[in-house]
Amino acid sequence: MIRIFLSAAAASSLVLSSAAAQGGAAFVPDSASTRVNQMALPTAAPARVDLPEGGMAMRMGLRGGRPEVEVMVNGRGPYRFVVETGAPFSIVTPRVAREIGLRTEGEDPQATVDSLRIGGAVLRTMRVSVMEVAPGVEGLLGLNSYRDLLLTVDYPRSELRLSRGTLPAANGRDLLAMTDLDGLWGVEMTVAGRPAMGVIDTQGERGFKITPAEAQALPLAAAPVVTGTASGPGIGTQQMGAARLNGTIRLGDVEFQRPIIHTVPMPPDYPQKEWNIGAEVLREFVVTMDQRSRVLRLARESRGPVAASPPLKGLGFRSAARDGVRTVSQVTAGSGAERAGIRAGDEVVSVDGRAAAGLSGDEWRALANGAAPLRIVLRREGREIAMELTPEVLVQ
């Protein structure tokens, strides 16, 4: 997030001091994150876009509900890029830059790519930042990539479309006026009967997200509980919390009933009072963004309400994977994990026969939200310990 506006899902190797996920604790950056937040990153649109008449459509992957596509860079690839509406700039990783021979410049490396081919569309002559994105991801297509186009992220069909033209005027129902939030796009929403603003973030983890300080004013069924971490350039790794809203959230004319909301501290330059609207919400729609006319279309077969999500579960401990090893960082007091004898510092070798270090955050959450006991193998002081652990409800 720059001033760095980049969704928390686009992870990097930068690490911050953690802030508490409850009680509105302040964001405390370390020197690395402070430097990232001050970067002047390239946000100019491509010099030209070659696009077939009628536009183009291509198959889109959905990792954890977040869109990604294959992209050819200067004729090389394909490389896996995420489609990001939570950043005003685009990225290639250092590995891609080396592989295709890009000339990088500056203390905060940037480069000019001759072409980015996305299906039948070719973006010509565009400046990109050169930095890490997330494990398994080789680039990021930010808002500048399609500033002069209609971007459609069709979640039901797993399809990405780019076309020319404009959307009809906003009507407050399925066509929403977009507000420029210093480089990001926000839309009006209603939270428990009160007006609010939400940033559209296709790479945002979870669904509705807000800072802990703002969450204190909401009618919650219970206080937020710590559920995990969120990572990204400019935010490092921060604790996330979750609680169920006693009320509804209305986005256009679609009502989300008693949703689970997620809390995470944001950097000082990120809009502090605005919500983040991520993948778990956007996947309900065919999302079309028209940046020139400042209109967002949220198409959906049914305009009926979205039912309350099921309870959120967890395993009673937090862990992090680094250098091919997943290590327990904290065990929740009174949890089944504590009763089973799991300790901070234990290496998590496998979960249900799958190597723990290779599990993505989405895969880990899916396992933690299951109903059946999980067979977990730990390594402690050179010996392996096997146990069964049943996911426990965190947010009812």
Secondary structure, DSSP 8 states (H G I E B T S, - for coil): -TTT---TTS--S-------SSTT------HHHHHHHT--------SEEE--TT-EEEE-EEETTEEEEEEEETTEEEEEEEE-SS-SS-EE-HHHHHHHT---BTTTTEEEEEEEEETTEEEEEEEEEE---STT--EEE-GGGGTTSEEEEETTTTEEEEE-S------SSSEEEEEEETTEEEEEEEETTEEEEEEE-TT-SSSEEE-HHHHTTS-BSS--EEEEEEEETTTEEEEEEEEEBSSEEEETTEEEES-EEEE----TTS-SSSEEE-HHHHTTSEEEEETTTTEEEEE-S--S-B-----EEE-SEEEEEETTEEEEEEE-TTSHHHHTT--TT-EEEEETTEEGGG--HHHHHHHHT-SS-EEEEEEETTEEEEEEE--EEEE-
